[in-house]
Amino acid sequence: METLTAQHIELAPGYSISRVINGCWQLSQGHALKAPVDFDDVCYGFHGLVERGFTTFDCGDIYTGVEEFLGSFVDELKASSEGPGPDDIQIHTKYVPDLDILAQVDYAHTSSIIERSLTRLHREALDLVQFHWWDYSVPGYVETALNLLKLKEQGKIRNIGVTNFDAPHLKEIVDAGVPVVSCQSQFSMFDRRPQYRLIPYFLEAGIKHVCYGTLSGGLLSERMMGLASFDPENRSQVKYMQVLEDSLGWNGYQRLLTLLKDIADAHGVQLSHVATRYILDQPTVAATIIGVRNSKHVDDNLKIFSFDLTPAEKDSITALLDEYPRLEGDCYTLERESPRYKGIIHMNVDATEQQPPQAS
Ligand SMILES: NC(=O)c1ccc[n+]([C@@H]2O[C@H](COP(=O)([O-])OP(=O)(O)OC[C@H]3O[C@@H](n4cnc5c(N)ncnc54)[C@H](OP(=O)(O)O)[C@@H]3O)[C@@H](O)[C@H]2O)c1
C-alpha cells in the first residue's frame, strides 16, 4: 500500500512546496497568552512533519525568535547523516518594515534585513521573501519591491512574494516589473474577502495564493463544539474571534461546526481537515499555512490528503456561509483602516520587541 505523504505543488518554475505549510507565528515571543511553548516538543514535531512531507515552513523577520529557531533546526538537519537534509525543506520568511520607519526604508534597510534573515536562518539564499507594507499612504512600496528584485538578482532571494496586499497595490508592484509568485492572505470560512478582488486578479496575473487563518487559530476544531463562549488562549484566537463576531456570529459558528463534523465523519477525518480541504480546493490556492505550536497534530494532519470533498458537500458549506454576513472590503483593508481591527496588531515589532534589553 502506498504511504500517505503531504501533497506538493510548484509555486514557481522549479520551486515546489508542500500544500500545507508549517506556520511558525505560534512560536514567536508573546503569541501565547496562556500555556508557554515547549520548544523541544516543537522540534520533535518539526522532524515528524518533514518526514511526512510537510517540508515547507512559514516565518517572518518580525516573528521574534523564530528565524533563529528555524536556523537551529536547519543545523540539526545538516548534522544528521540520515533522513531529510536542509535542502529538503523550504523556509518562507517575510520582510515587514515597521510602520514608524516606512518613510525611511531604502535599499540599505532592505538589504540589511535580508542579510539578517540569511544569518538567522543559516541559509545562503532565502527561498521566498513575502513583502508587507503597513500604510499605502506612505510612498515607497513599489521601490522597496524593486529593491527586493535587486537582491534576488544577486542570488540572496530565490522568489519574491507579498503578504496582506490588496489587489490594486499588488498590481502596481507587478506592473513595475517585480515577478511576484505568491500572495499570502487571510482566507477561511470566516473570512472570504479574497474572493472579491484578489482571487480574480491572481487568475489574471498567474499569482498563487498562500492562505492563513484556515483553522482560525484552532477555532475550527471539534473541541469547540457545543461551547457557549470561549476565552482566547493566544493572539491568533483574539484576532479570529473578532472576525467570527463580524461574520457568522456564535450561533452560525456552532451550526458550521456541526455541518463540518457530519462531513468529516462521512470521510473518517476531523472537522479541521474538512475546513482545510475546502480552502485548498478554491481557485488559485497553492497552500494553506497551519500554525504549529506542539507535536500533537503531526499525524492527524496527513489526513487532509486522504479524501476529497464532493461537490454537494462543498455546496452545503458555501450555502451555510452565505446565510451570514461577510467581512467587507479588499484583503487587509479593515486591518489598515478600522480602529477595532488595527488596535490588536503590532506594527512596530522590530523597534519595540526585537531589540536586546538595554543595560540599566
Ligand atoms: N501574513 C500574516 O499577516 C499572517 C497572519 C497570521 C498568520 N500567518 C501565518 O499563518 C500561520 C497560521 O496562523 P493562524 O493564526 O492562522 O493559525 P491557524 O493555522 O488557523 O491555527 C493554528 C492552530 O490550529 C490548531 N490545529 C492544528 N491542527 C489541528 C487539527 N488537526 N485539529 C485541531 N486543531 C488543529 C493548533 O492549535 P492547538 O495546538 O492548540 O490544538 C494550532 O496552533 C502562522 O503561523 C503564520 O505563519 C500570517
The ligand as an ORCA input file, in Angstrom:
! r2SCAN-3c Opt
* xyz 0 1
  N       0.872     37.230      6.973
  C       0.223     37.418      8.089
  O      -0.144     38.554      8.444
  C      -0.115     36.236      8.954
  C      -1.058     36.391      9.980
  C      -1.394     35.272     10.722
  C      -0.784     34.060     10.472
  N       0.144     33.942      9.494
  C       0.835     32.644      9.229
  O      -0.127     31.622      9.286
  C       0.204     30.681     10.318
  C      -1.065     30.146     10.919
  O      -1.538     31.039     11.905
  P      -3.047     31.270     12.274
  O      -3.053     32.313     13.288
  O      -3.837     31.472     11.041
  O      -3.477     29.895     12.978
  P      -4.195     28.579     12.402
  O      -3.289     27.875     11.489
  O      -5.560     28.929     11.906
  O      -4.393     27.757     13.728
  C      -3.324     27.050     14.302
  C      -3.811     26.195     15.436
  O      -4.756     25.249     14.980
  C      -4.693     24.104     15.816
  N      -4.634     22.880     14.959
  C      -3.700     22.494     14.081
  N      -4.025     21.314     13.516
  C      -5.185     20.958     14.075
  C      -6.028     19.843     13.928
  N      -5.773     18.846     13.098
  N      -7.145     19.787     14.690
  C      -7.444     20.782     15.540
  N      -6.684     21.866     15.723
  C      -5.570     21.956     14.984
  C      -3.436     24.204     16.657
  O      -3.819     24.574     17.990
  P      -3.597     23.562     19.228
  O      -2.182     23.116     19.135
  O      -3.911     24.409     20.398
  O      -4.585     22.439     19.026
  C      -2.696     25.353     16.014
  O      -1.922     26.110     16.921
  C       1.132     31.448     11.261
  O       1.965     30.604     11.989
  C       1.893     32.302     10.286
  O       2.926     31.541      9.700
  C       0.476     35.023      8.733
*
